[in-house]
């Protein structure tokens, strides 16, 4: 029995290690882009989101990968790795669909409500979306485990929020400011993702099947019932 428990612990450890490596590779890829950006003659930041400009829609795809220097990327790397890793514990498919939805909503919100004549870059919209998703998943799913995760996330937010979960918006004068539209849109995206993927109203068919489903009788109970029916 101890051998089985040890094997299970080892399997969990290997899974956590692989997931951490997966998130580290994503963050590492962002650092590679930042290094190339600093060396290349082309200004990658110009590919960011340009609010209410048709060509600026392309930035929804590129903006999360672009940052305004090492300090900007370092601040976002912490939240991206930590929160992303927690979401990845729920499965790779869940992580990918949550990330995609948050990225699209954060990007569209920035494009619609961002400051005019500005360029928005940074992964903080996704980071804020991750935070919102983790805070609300337990509430929507009615899961004590994920409620505890939300409490841990809330604690971490207070501990790390000043380290630079920031997205930047550069105006025509070259001034760089925090992109609040990106933060708020990303946070809204996290709420929507938690609601779409994990909210189950009590009167929905899914909820009813979950509530009314009866566990199958054990083999012992089945044998007793079969014997009783033969006797009568």
MODELLER restraints for C-alpha pairs under 7 A, 6 or more apart:
rsr = mdl.restraints
at = mdl.atoms
rsr.add(forms.Gaussian(group=physical.xy_distance, feature=features.Distance(at['CA:19:A'], at['CA:85:A']), mean=6.64, stdev=0.5))
rsr.add(forms.Gaussian(group=physical.xy_distance, feature=features.Distance(at['CA:19:A'], at['CA:88:A']), mean=6.77, stdev=0.5))
rsr.add(forms.Gaussian(group=physical.xy_distance, feature=features.Distance(at['CA:20:A'], at['CA:85:A']), mean=6.28, stdev=0.5))
rsr.add(forms.Gaussian(group=physical.xy_distance, feature=features.Distance(at['CA:23:A'], at['CA:81:A']), mean=5.71, stdev=0.5))
rsr.add(forms.Gaussian(group=physical.xy_distance, feature=features.Distance(at['CA:23:A'], at['CA:84:A']), mean=6.87, stdev=0.5))
rsr.add(forms.Gaussian(group=physical.xy_distance, feature=features.Distance(at['CA:23:A'], at['CA:85:A']), mean=6.24, stdev=0.5))
rsr.add(forms.Gaussian(group=physical.xy_distance, feature=features.Distance(at['CA:24:A'], at['CA:81:A']), mean=6.70, stdev=0.5))
rsr.add(forms.Gaussian(group=physical.xy_distance, feature=features.Distance(at['CA:27:A'], at['CA:77:A']), mean=6.21, stdev=0.5))
rsr.add(forms.Gaussian(group=physical.xy_distance, feature=features.Distance(at['CA:27:A'], at['CA:81:A']), mean=6.77, stdev=0.5))
rsr.add(forms.Gaussian(group=physical.xy_distance, feature=features.Distance(at['CA:30:A'], at['CA:65:A']), mean=5.84, stdev=0.5))
rsr.add(forms.Gaussian(group=physical.xy_distance, feature=features.Distance(at['CA:34:A'], at['CA:66:A']), mean=6.94, stdev=0.5))
rsr.add(forms.Gaussian(group=physical.xy_distance, feature=features.Distance(at['CA:34:A'], at['CA:67:A']), mean=6.81, stdev=0.5))
rsr.add(forms.Gaussian(group=physical.xy_distance, feature=features.Distance(at['CA:37:A'], at['CA:43:A']), mean=6.96, stdev=0.5))
rsr.add(forms.Gaussian(group=physical.xy_distance, feature=features.Distance(at['CA:37:A'], at['CA:44:A']), mean=6.04, stdev=0.5))
rsr.add(forms.Gaussian(group=physical.xy_distance, feature=features.Distance(at['CA:45:A'], at['CA:66:A']), mean=6.33, stdev=0.5))
rsr.add(forms.Gaussian(group=physical.xy_distance, feature=features.Distance(at['CA:45:A'], at['CA:121:A']), mean=6.90, stdev=0.5))
rsr.add(forms.Gaussian(group=physical.xy_distance, feature=features.Distance(at['CA:47:A'], at['CA:59:A']), mean=5.45, stdev=0.5))
rsr.add(forms.Gaussian(group=physical.xy_distance, feature=features.Distance(at['CA:47:A'], at['CA:62:A']), mean=6.39, stdev=0.5))
rsr.add(forms.Gaussian(group=physical.xy_distance, feature=features.Distance(at['CA:47:A'], at['CA:63:A']), mean=6.89, stdev=0.5))
rsr.add(forms.Gaussian(group=physical.xy_distance, feature=features.Distance(at['CA:48:A'], at['CA:59:A']), mean=4.27, stdev=0.5))
rsr.add(forms.Gaussian(group=physical.xy_distance, feature=features.Distance(at['CA:48:A'], at['CA:62:A']), mean=6.23, stdev=0.5))
rsr.add(forms.Gaussian(group=physical.xy_distance, feature=features.Distance(at['CA:48:A'], at['CA:63:A']), mean=4.63, stdev=0.5))
rsr.add(forms.Gaussian(group=physical.xy_distance, feature=features.Distance(at['CA:48:A'], at['CA:119:A']), mean=5.51, stdev=0.5))
rsr.add(forms.Gaussian(group=physical.xy_distance, feature=features.Distance(at['CA:48:A'], at['CA:120:A']), mean=5.29, stdev=0.5))
rsr.add(forms.Gaussian(group=physical.xy_distance, feature=features.Distance(at['CA:48:A'], at['CA:121:A']), mean=5.15, stdev=0.5))
rsr.add(forms.Gaussian(group=physical.xy_distance, feature=features.Distance(at['CA:49:A'], at['CA:56:A']), mean=5.03, stdev=0.5))
rsr.add(forms.Gaussian(group=physical.xy_distance, feature=features.Distance(at['CA:49:A'], at['CA:57:A']), mean=6.29, stdev=0.5))
rsr.add(forms.Gaussian(group=physical.xy_distance, feature=features.Distance(at['CA:49:A'], at['CA:58:A']), mean=6.97, stdev=0.5))
rsr.add(forms.Gaussian(group=physical.xy_distance, feature=features.Distance(at['CA:49:A'], at['CA:59:A']), mean=4.00, stdev=0.5))
rsr.add(forms.Gaussian(group=physical.xy_distance, feature=features.Distance(at['CA:49:A'], at['CA:60:A']), mean=5.90, stdev=0.5))
rsr.add(forms.Gaussian(group=physical.xy_distance, feature=features.Distance(at['CA:49:A'], at['CA:63:A']), mean=6.23, stdev=0.5))
rsr.add(forms.Gaussian(group=physical.xy_distance, feature=features.Distance(at['CA:49:A'], at['CA:111:A']), mean=6.28, stdev=0.5))
rsr.add(forms.Gaussian(group=physical.xy_distance, feature=features.Distance(at['CA:49:A'], at['CA:119:A']), mean=5.38, stdev=0.5))
rsr.add(forms.Gaussian(group=physical.xy_distance, feature=features.Distance(at['CA:49:A'], at['CA:120:A']), mean=4.91, stdev=0.5))
rsr.add(forms.Gaussian(group=physical.xy_distance, feature=features.Distance(at['CA:49:A'], at['CA:121:A']), mean=6.67, stdev=0.5))
rsr.add(forms.Gaussian(group=physical.xy_distance, feature=features.Distance(at['CA:50:A'], at['CA:56:A']), mean=4.20, stdev=0.5))
rsr.add(forms.Gaussian(group=physical.xy_distance, feature=features.Distance(at['CA:50:A'], at['CA:59:A']), mean=6.99, stdev=0.5))
rsr.add(forms.Gaussian(group=physical.xy_distance, feature=features.Distance(at['CA:50:A'], at['CA:111:A']), mean=6.33, stdev=0.5))
rsr.add(forms.Gaussian(group=physical.xy_distance, feature=features.Distance(at['CA:50:A'], at['CA:118:A']), mean=5.94, stdev=0.5))
rsr.add(forms.Gaussian(group=physical.xy_distance, feature=features.Distance(at['CA:50:A'], at['CA:119:A']), mean=4.94, stdev=0.5))
rsr.add(forms.Gaussian(group=physical.xy_distance, feature=features.Distance(at['CA:50:A'], at['CA:120:A']), mean=6.62, stdev=0.5))
rsr.add(forms.Gaussian(group=physical.xy_distance, feature=features.Distance(at['CA:51:A'], at['CA:110:A']), mean=6.58, stdev=0.5))
rsr.add(forms.Gaussian(group=physical.xy_distance, feature=features.Distance(at['CA:51:A'], at['CA:111:A']), mean=3.98, stdev=0.5))
rsr.add(forms.Gaussian(group=physical.xy_distance, feature=features.Distance(at['CA:51:A'], at['CA:112:A']), mean=5.92, stdev=0.5))
rsr.add(forms.Gaussian(group=physical.xy_distance, feature=features.Distance(at['CA:51:A'], at['CA:113:A']), mean=6.97, stdev=0.5))
rsr.add(forms.Gaussian(group=physical.xy_distance, feature=features.Distance(at['CA:51:A'], at['CA:114:A']), mean=5.44, stdev=0.5))
rsr.add(forms.Gaussian(group=physical.xy_distance, feature=features.Distance(at['CA:51:A'], at['CA:115:A']), mean=6.67, stdev=0.5))
rsr.add(forms.Gaussian(group=physical.xy_distance, feature=features.Distance(at['CA:51:A'], at['CA:116:A']), mean=6.02, stdev=0.5))
rsr.add(forms.Gaussian(group=physical.xy_distance, feature=features.Distance(at['CA:51:A'], at['CA:118:A']), mean=7.00, stdev=0.5))
rsr.add(forms.Gaussian(group=physical.xy_distance, feature=features.Distance(at['CA:52:A'], at['CA:111:A']), mean=5.64, stdev=0.5))
rsr.add(forms.Gaussian(group=physical.xy_distance, feature=features.Distance(at['CA:52:A'], at['CA:112:A']), mean=5.90, stdev=0.5))
rsr.add(forms.Gaussian(group=physical.xy_distance, feature=features.Distance(at['CA:60:A'], at['CA:104:A']), mean=6.80, stdev=0.5))
rsr.add(forms.Gaussian(group=physical.xy_distance, feature=features.Distance(at['CA:60:A'], at['CA:107:A']), mean=4.71, stdev=0.5))
rsr.add(forms.Gaussian(group=physical.xy_distance, feature=features.Distance(at['CA:60:A'], at['CA:108:A']), mean=6.96, stdev=0.5))
rsr.add(forms.Gaussian(group=physical.xy_distance, feature=features.Distance(at['CA:63:A'], at['CA:120:A']), mean=6.81, stdev=0.5))
rsr.add(forms.Gaussian(group=physical.xy_distance, feature=features.Distance(at['CA:63:A'], at['CA:121:A']), mean=4.49, stdev=0.5))
rsr.add(forms.Gaussian(group=physical.xy_distance, feature=features.Distance(at['CA:63:A'], at['CA:122:A']), mean=5.73, stdev=0.5))
rsr.add(forms.Gaussian(group=physical.xy_distance, feature=features.Distance(at['CA:64:A'], at['CA:121:A']), mean=6.26, stdev=0.5))
rsr.add(forms.Gaussian(group=physical.xy_distance, feature=features.Distance(at['CA:64:A'], at['CA:122:A']), mean=4.77, stdev=0.5))
rsr.add(forms.Gaussian(group=physical.xy_distance, feature=features.Distance(at['CA:64:A'], at['CA:123:A']), mean=4.10, stdev=0.5))
rsr.add(forms.Gaussian(group=physical.xy_distance, feature=features.Distance(at['CA:65:A'], at['CA:122:A']), mean=6.53, stdev=0.5))
rsr.add(forms.Gaussian(group=physical.xy_distance, feature=features.Distance(at['CA:65:A'], at['CA:123:A']), mean=6.54, stdev=0.5))
rsr.add(forms.Gaussian(group=physical.xy_distance, feature=features.Distance(at['CA:66:A'], at['CA:121:A']), mean=5.67, stdev=0.5))
rsr.add(forms.Gaussian(group=physical.xy_distance, feature=features.Distance(at['CA:66:A'], at['CA:122:A']), mean=5.48, stdev=0.5))
rsr.add(forms.Gaussian(group=physical.xy_distance, feature=features.Distance(at['CA:67:A'], at['CA:73:A']), mean=5.67, stdev=0.5))
rsr.add(forms.Gaussian(group=physical.xy_distance, feature=features.Distance(at['CA:67:A'], at['CA:121:A']), mean=5.96, stdev=0.5))
rsr.add(forms.Gaussian(group=physical.xy_distance, feature=features.Distance(at['CA:67:A'], at['CA:122:A']), mean=5.03, stdev=0.5))
rsr.add(forms.Gaussian(group=physical.xy_distance, feature=features.Distance(at['CA:72:A'], at['CA:164:A']), mean=6.82, stdev=0.5))
rsr.add(forms.Gaussian(group=physical.xy_distance, feature=features.Distance(at['CA:72:A'], at['CA:166:A']), mean=6.96, stdev=0.5))
rsr.add(forms.Gaussian(group=physical.xy_distance, feature=features.Distance(at['CA:75:A'], at['CA:163:A']), mean=5.54, stdev=0.5))
rsr.add(forms.Gaussian(group=physical.xy_distance, feature=features.Distance(at['CA:75:A'], at['CA:164:A']), mean=4.21, stdev=0.5))
rsr.add(forms.Gaussian(group=physical.xy_distance, feature=features.Distance(at['CA:75:A'], at['CA:165:A']), mean=5.45, stdev=0.5))
rsr.add(forms.Gaussian(group=physical.xy_distance, feature=features.Distance(at['CA:76:A'], at['CA:123:A']), mean=6.47, stdev=0.5))
rsr.add(forms.Gaussian(group=physical.xy_distance, feature=features.Distance(at['CA:76:A'], at['CA:124:A']), mean=5.96, stdev=0.5))
rsr.add(forms.Gaussian(group=physical.xy_distance, feature=features.Distance(at['CA:76:A'], at['CA:164:A']), mean=6.36, stdev=0.5))
rsr.add(forms.Gaussian(group=physical.xy_distance, feature=features.Distance(at['CA:76:A'], at['CA:165:A']), mean=4.97, stdev=0.5))
rsr.add(forms.Gaussian(group=physical.xy_distance, feature=features.Distance(at['CA:76:A'], at['CA:166:A']), mean=6.65, stdev=0.5))
rsr.add(forms.Gaussian(group=physical.xy_distance, feature=features.Distance(at['CA:79:A'], at['CA:127:A']), mean=5.93, stdev=0.5))
rsr.add(forms.Gaussian(group=physical.xy_distance, feature=features.Distance(at['CA:79:A'], at['CA:165:A']), mean=7.00, stdev=0.5))
rsr.add(forms.Gaussian(group=physical.xy_distance, feature=features.Distance(at['CA:80:A'], at['CA:127:A']), mean=5.45, stdev=0.5))
rsr.add(forms.Gaussian(group=physical.xy_distance, feature=features.Distance(at['CA:83:A'], at['CA:130:A']), mean=6.04, stdev=0.5))
rsr.add(forms.Gaussian(group=physical.xy_distance, feature=features.Distance(at['CA:83:A'], at['CA:131:A']), mean=6.78, stdev=0.5))
rsr.add(forms.Gaussian(group=physical.xy_distance, feature=features.Distance(at['CA:84:A'], at['CA:130:A']), mean=6.82, stdev=0.5))
rsr.add(forms.Gaussian(group=physical.xy_distance, feature=features.Distance(at['CA:87:A'], at['CA:95:A']), mean=5.81, stdev=0.5))
rsr.add(forms.Gaussian(group=physical.xy_distance, feature=features.Distance(at['CA:88:A'], at['CA:95:A']), mean=5.19, stdev=0.5))
rsr.add(forms.Gaussian(group=physical.xy_distance, feature=features.Distance(at['CA:98:A'], at['CA:193:A']), mean=5.92, stdev=0.5))
rsr.add(forms.Gaussian(group=physical.xy_distance, feature=features.Distance(at['CA:101:A'], at['CA:189:A']), mean=6.81, stdev=0.5))
rsr.add(forms.Gaussian(group=physical.xy_distance, feature=features.Distance(at['CA:101:A'], at['CA:193:A']), mean=6.63, stdev=0.5))
rsr.add(forms.Gaussian(group=physical.xy_distance, feature=features.Distance(at['CA:102:A'], at['CA:126:A']), mean=6.04, stdev=0.5))
rsr.add(forms.Gaussian(group=physical.xy_distance, feature=features.Distance(at['CA:102:A'], at['CA:129:A']), mean=5.88, stdev=0.5))
rsr.add(forms.Gaussian(group=physical.xy_distance, feature=features.Distance(at['CA:102:A'], at['CA:186:A']), mean=6.00, stdev=0.5))
rsr.add(forms.Gaussian(group=physical.xy_distance, feature=features.Distance(at['CA:102:A'], at['CA:189:A']), mean=4.54, stdev=0.5))
rsr.add(forms.Gaussian(group=physical.xy_distance, feature=features.Distance(at['CA:102:A'], at['CA:190:A']), mean=5.82, stdev=0.5))
rsr.add(forms.Gaussian(group=physical.xy_distance, feature=features.Distance(at['CA:102:A'], at['CA:193:A']), mean=6.93, stdev=0.5))
rsr.add(forms.Gaussian(group=physical.xy_distance, feature=features.Distance(at['CA:103:A'], at['CA:126:A']), mean=5.83, stdev=0.5))
rsr.add(forms.Gaussian(group=physical.xy_distance, feature=features.Distance(at['CA:105:A'], at['CA:185:A']), mean=6.39, stdev=0.5))
rsr.add(forms.Gaussian(group=physical.xy_distance, feature=features.Distance(at['CA:105:A'], at['CA:186:A']), mean=6.58, stdev=0.5))
rsr.add(forms.Gaussian(group=physical.xy_distance, feature=features.Distance(at['CA:105:A'], at['CA:189:A']), mean=5.30, stdev=0.5))
rsr.add(forms.Gaussian(group=physical.xy_distance, feature=features.Distance(at['CA:106:A'], at['CA:125:A']), mean=5.67, stdev=0.5))
rsr.add(forms.Gaussian(group=physical.xy_distance, feature=features.Distance(at['CA:106:A'], at['CA:182:A']), mean=5.84, stdev=0.5))
rsr.add(forms.Gaussian(group=physical.xy_distance, feature=features.Distance(at['CA:106:A'], at['CA:185:A']), mean=4.46, stdev=0.5))
rsr.add(forms.Gaussian(group=physical.xy_distance, feature=features.Distance(at['CA:106:A'], at['CA:186:A']), mean=4.22, stdev=0.5))
rsr.add(forms.Gaussian(group=physical.xy_distance, feature=features.Distance(at['CA:106:A'], at['CA:189:A']), mean=6.19, stdev=0.5))
rsr.add(forms.Gaussian(group=physical.xy_distance, feature=features.Distance(at['CA:109:A'], at['CA:181:A']), mean=6.79, stdev=0.5))
rsr.add(forms.Gaussian(group=physical.xy_distance, feature=features.Distance(at['CA:109:A'], at['CA:182:A']), mean=6.90, stdev=0.5))
rsr.add(forms.Gaussian(group=physical.xy_distance, feature=features.Distance(at['CA:109:A'], at['CA:185:A']), mean=5.09, stdev=0.5))
rsr.add(forms.Gaussian(group=physical.xy_distance, feature=features.Distance(at['CA:110:A'], at['CA:181:A']), mean=5.23, stdev=0.5))
rsr.add(forms.Gaussian(group=physical.xy_distance, feature=features.Distance(at['CA:110:A'], at['CA:182:A']), mean=5.08, stdev=0.5))
rsr.add(forms.Gaussian(group=physical.xy_distance, feature=features.Distance(at['CA:110:A'], at['CA:185:A']), mean=6.59, stdev=0.5))
rsr.add(forms.Gaussian(group=physical.xy_distance, feature=features.Distance(at['CA:113:A'], at['CA:181:A']), mean=6.19, stdev=0.5))
rsr.add(forms.Gaussian(group=physical.xy_distance, feature=features.Distance(at['CA:114:A'], at['CA:181:A']), mean=5.51, stdev=0.5))
rsr.add(forms.Gaussian(group=physical.xy_distance, feature=features.Distance(at['CA:117:A'], at['CA:171:A']), mean=6.01, stdev=0.5))
rsr.add(forms.Gaussian(group=physical.xy_distance, feature=features.Distance(at['CA:117:A'], at['CA:172:A']), mean=6.35, stdev=0.5))
rsr.add(forms.Gaussian(group=physical.xy_distance, feature=features.Distance(at['CA:118:A'], at['CA:169:A']), mean=5.93, stdev=0.5))
rsr.add(forms.Gaussian(group=physical.xy_distance, feature=features.Distance(at['CA:118:A'], at['CA:170:A']), mean=5.27, stdev=0.5))
rsr.add(forms.Gaussian(group=physical.xy_distance, feature=features.Distance(at['CA:118:A'], at['CA:171:A']), mean=4.30, stdev=0.5))
rsr.add(forms.Gaussian(group=physical.xy_distance, feature=features.Distance(at['CA:118:A'], at['CA:172:A']), mean=6.52, stdev=0.5))
rsr.add(forms.Gaussian(group=physical.xy_distance, feature=features.Distance(at['CA:119:A'], at['CA:169:A']), mean=5.25, stdev=0.5))
rsr.add(forms.Gaussian(group=physical.xy_distance, feature=features.Distance(at['CA:119:A'], at['CA:170:A']), mean=5.22, stdev=0.5))
rsr.add(forms.Gaussian(group=physical.xy_distance, feature=features.Distance(at['CA:119:A'], at['CA:171:A']), mean=6.63, stdev=0.5))
rsr.add(forms.Gaussian(group=physical.xy_distance, feature=features.Distance(at['CA:120:A'], at['CA:168:A']), mean=5.68, stdev=0.5))
rsr.add(forms.Gaussian(group=physical.xy_distance, feature=features.Distance(at['CA:120:A'], at['CA:169:A']), mean=4.36, stdev=0.5))
rsr.add(forms.Gaussian(group=physical.xy_distance, feature=features.Distance(at['CA:120:A'], at['CA:170:A']), mean=6.66, stdev=0.5))
rsr.add(forms.Gaussian(group=physical.xy_distance, feature=features.Distance(at['CA:120:A'], at['CA:179:A']), mean=6.80, stdev=0.5))
rsr.add(forms.Gaussian(group=physical.xy_distance, feature=features.Distance(at['CA:121:A'], at['CA:167:A']), mean=5.97, stdev=0.5))
rsr.add(forms.Gaussian(group=physical.xy_distance, feature=features.Distance(at['CA:121:A'], at['CA:168:A']), mean=5.67, stdev=0.5))
rsr.add(forms.Gaussian(group=physical.xy_distance, feature=features.Distance(at['CA:121:A'], at['CA:169:A']), mean=6.62, stdev=0.5))
rsr.add(forms.Gaussian(group=physical.xy_distance, feature=features.Distance(at['CA:122:A'], at['CA:167:A']), mean=4.63, stdev=0.5))
rsr.add(forms.Gaussian(group=physical.xy_distance, feature=features.Distance(at['CA:122:A'], at['CA:168:A']), mean=6.44, stdev=0.5))
rsr.add(forms.Gaussian(group=physical.xy_distance, feature=features.Distance(at['CA:123:A'], at['CA:167:A']), mean=6.59, stdev=0.5))
rsr.add(forms.Gaussian(group=physical.xy_distance, feature=features.Distance(at['CA:124:A'], at['CA:165:A']), mean=5.52, stdev=0.5))
rsr.add(forms.Gaussian(group=physical.xy_distance, feature=features.Distance(at['CA:124:A'], at['CA:166:A']), mean=5.33, stdev=0.5))
rsr.add(forms.Gaussian(group=physical.xy_distance, feature=features.Distance(at['CA:124:A'], at['CA:167:A']), mean=5.23, stdev=0.5))
rsr.add(forms.Gaussian(group=physical.xy_distance, feature=features.Distance(at['CA:124:A'], at['CA:183:A']), mean=6.52, stdev=0.5))
rsr.add(forms.Gaussian(group=physical.xy_distance, feature=features.Distance(at['CA:125:A'], at['CA:167:A']), mean=6.97, stdev=0.5))
rsr.add(forms.Gaussian(group=physical.xy_distance, feature=features.Distance(at['CA:125:A'], at['CA:182:A']), mean=5.10, stdev=0.5))
rsr.add(forms.Gaussian(group=physical.xy_distance, feature=features.Distance(at['CA:125:A'], at['CA:183:A']), mean=4.87, stdev=0.5))
rsr.add(forms.Gaussian(group=physical.xy_distance, feature=features.Distance(at['CA:125:A'], at['CA:185:A']), mean=6.83, stdev=0.5))
rsr.add(forms.Gaussian(group=physical.xy_distance, feature=features.Distance(at['CA:125:A'], at['CA:186:A']), mean=4.23, stdev=0.5))
rsr.add(forms.Gaussian(group=physical.xy_distance, feature=features.Distance(at['CA:126:A'], at['CA:186:A']), mean=5.61, stdev=0.5))
rsr.add(forms.Gaussian(group=physical.xy_distance, feature=features.Distance(at['CA:128:A'], at['CA:183:A']), mean=6.03, stdev=0.5))
rsr.add(forms.Gaussian(group=physical.xy_distance, feature=features.Distance(at['CA:128:A'], at['CA:186:A']), mean=5.47, stdev=0.5))
rsr.add(forms.Gaussian(group=physical.xy_distance, feature=features.Distance(at['CA:128:A'], at['CA:187:A']), mean=4.95, stdev=0.5))
rsr.add(forms.Gaussian(group=physical.xy_distance, feature=features.Distance(at['CA:129:A'], at['CA:186:A']), mean=4.45, stdev=0.5))
rsr.add(forms.Gaussian(group=physical.xy_distance, feature=features.Distance(at['CA:129:A'], at['CA:187:A']), mean=4.25, stdev=0.5))
rsr.add(forms.Gaussian(group=physical.xy_distance, feature=features.Distance(at['CA:129:A'], at['CA:188:A']), mean=6.78, stdev=0.5))
rsr.add(forms.Gaussian(group=physical.xy_distance, feature=features.Distance(at['CA:129:A'], at['CA:189:A']), mean=5.59, stdev=0.5))
rsr.add(forms.Gaussian(group=physical.xy_distance, feature=features.Distance(at['CA:129:A'], at['CA:190:A']), mean=3.96, stdev=0.5))
rsr.add(forms.Gaussian(group=physical.xy_distance, feature=features.Distance(at['CA:130:A'], at['CA:190:A']), mean=5.83, stdev=0.5))
rsr.add(forms.Gaussian(group=physical.xy_distance, feature=features.Distance(at['CA:132:A'], at['CA:187:A']), mean=5.45, stdev=0.5))
rsr.add(forms.Gaussian(group=physical.xy_distance, feature=features.Distance(at['CA:132:A'], at['CA:190:A']), mean=4.82, stdev=0.5))
rsr.add(forms.Gaussian(group=physical.xy_distance, feature=features.Distance(at['CA:132:A'], at['CA:191:A']), mean=5.59, stdev=0.5))
rsr.add(forms.Gaussian(group=physical.xy_distance, feature=features.Distance(at['CA:133:A'], at['CA:190:A']), mean=4.31, stdev=0.5))
rsr.add(forms.Gaussian(group=physical.xy_distance, feature=features.Distance(at['CA:133:A'], at['CA:191:A']), mean=5.50, stdev=0.5))
rsr.add(forms.Gaussian(group=physical.xy_distance, feature=features.Distance(at['CA:133:A'], at['CA:193:A']), mean=6.58, stdev=0.5))
rsr.add(forms.Gaussian(group=physical.xy_distance, feature=features.Distance(at['CA:133:A'], at['CA:194:A']), mean=5.25, stdev=0.5))
rsr.add(forms.Gaussian(group=physical.xy_distance, feature=features.Distance(at['CA:134:A'], at['CA:150:A']), mean=5.52, stdev=0.5))
rsr.add(forms.Gaussian(group=physical.xy_distance, feature=features.Distance(at['CA:135:A'], at['CA:150:A']), mean=4.42, stdev=0.5))
rsr.add(forms.Gaussian(group=physical.xy_distance, feature=features.Distance(at['CA:136:A'], at['CA:191:A']), mean=6.67, stdev=0.5))
rsr.add(forms.Gaussian(group=physical.xy_distance, feature=features.Distance(at['CA:136:A'], at['CA:194:A']), mean=6.20, stdev=0.5))
rsr.add(forms.Gaussian(group=physical.xy_distance, feature=features.Distance(at['CA:137:A'], at['CA:146:A']), mean=6.59, stdev=0.5))
rsr.add(forms.Gaussian(group=physical.xy_distance, feature=features.Distance(at['CA:137:A'], at['CA:194:A']), mean=5.18, stdev=0.5))
rsr.add(forms.Gaussian(group=physical.xy_distance, feature=features.Distance(at['CA:137:A'], at['CA:198:A']), mean=6.47, stdev=0.5))
rsr.add(forms.Gaussian(group=physical.xy_distance, feature=features.Distance(at['CA:138:A'], at['CA:144:A']), mean=6.62, stdev=0.5))
rsr.add(forms.Gaussian(group=physical.xy_distance, feature=features.Distance(at['CA:138:A'], at['CA:146:A']), mean=4.31, stdev=0.5))
rsr.add(forms.Gaussian(group=physical.xy_distance, feature=features.Distance(at['CA:138:A'], at['CA:147:A']), mean=4.43, stdev=0.5))
rsr.add(forms.Gaussian(group=physical.xy_distance, feature=features.Distance(at['CA:139:A'], at['CA:147:A']), mean=6.54, stdev=0.5))
rsr.add(forms.Gaussian(group=physical.xy_distance, feature=features.Distance(at['CA:140:A'], at['CA:195:A']), mean=6.57, stdev=0.5))
rsr.add(forms.Gaussian(group=physical.xy_distance, feature=features.Distance(at['CA:140:A'], at['CA:198:A']), mean=5.86, stdev=0.5))
rsr.add(forms.Gaussian(group=physical.xy_distance, feature=features.Distance(at['CA:140:A'], at['CA:199:A']), mean=4.63, stdev=0.5))
rsr.add(forms.Gaussian(group=physical.xy_distance, feature=features.Distance(at['CA:141:A'], at['CA:198:A']), mean=5.31, stdev=0.5))
rsr.add(forms.Gaussian(group=physical.xy_distance, feature=features.Distance(at['CA:141:A'], at['CA:199:A']), mean=5.78, stdev=0.5))
rsr.add(forms.Gaussian(group=physical.xy_distance, feature=features.Distance(at['CA:141:A'], at['CA:200:A']), mean=6.93, stdev=0.5))
rsr.add(forms.Gaussian(group=physical.xy_distance, feature=features.Distance(at['CA:166:A'], at['CA:178:A']), mean=6.25, stdev=0.5))
rsr.add(forms.Gaussian(group=physical.xy_distance, feature=features.Distance(at['CA:167:A'], at['CA:178:A']), mean=5.68, stdev=0.5))
rsr.add(forms.Gaussian(group=physical.xy_distance, feature=features.Distance(at['CA:167:A'], at['CA:179:A']), mean=5.25, stdev=0.5))
rsr.add(forms.Gaussian(group=physical.xy_distance, feature=features.Distance(at['CA:167:A'], at['CA:182:A']), mean=6.74, stdev=0.5))
rsr.add(forms.Gaussian(group=physical.xy_distance, feature=features.Distance(at['CA:168:A'], at['CA:176:A']), mean=6.10, stdev=0.5))
rsr.add(forms.Gaussian(group=physical.xy_distance, feature=features.Distance(at['CA:168:A'], at['CA:177:A']), mean=5.38, stdev=0.5))
rsr.add(forms.Gaussian(group=physical.xy_distance, feature=features.Distance(at['CA:168:A'], at['CA:178:A']), mean=4.66, stdev=0.5))
rsr.add(forms.Gaussian(group=physical.xy_distance, feature=features.Distance(at['CA:168:A'], at['CA:179:A']), mean=5.02, stdev=0.5))
rsr.add(forms.Gaussian(group=physical.xy_distance, feature=features.Distance(at['CA:169:A'], at['CA:176:A']), mean=5.59, stdev=0.5))
rsr.add(forms.Gaussian(group=physical.xy_distance, feature=features.Distance(at['CA:169:A'], at['CA:177:A']), mean=5.20, stdev=0.5))
rsr.add(forms.Gaussian(group=physical.xy_distance, feature=features.Distance(at['CA:169:A'], at['CA:178:A']), mean=6.02, stdev=0.5))
rsr.add(forms.Gaussian(group=physical.xy_distance, feature=features.Distance(at['CA:169:A'], at['CA:179:A']), mean=5.24, stdev=0.5))
rsr.add(forms.Gaussian(group=physical.xy_distance, feature=features.Distance(at['CA:170:A'], at['CA:176:A']), mean=4.43, stdev=0.5))
rsr.add(forms.Gaussian(group=physical.xy_distance, feature=features.Distance(at['CA:170:A'], at['CA:177:A']), mean=6.34, stdev=0.5))
rsr.add(forms.Gaussian(group=physical.xy_distance, feature=features.Distance(at['CA:200:A'], at['CA:207:A']), mean=6.18, stdev=0.5))
rsr.add(forms.Gaussian(group=physical.xy_distance, feature=features.Distance(at['CA:201:A'], at['CA:207:A']), mean=6.61, stdev=0.5))
rsr.add(forms.Gaussian(group=physical.xy_distance, feature=features.Distance(at['CA:202:A'], at['CA:208:A']), mean=6.95, stdev=0.5))
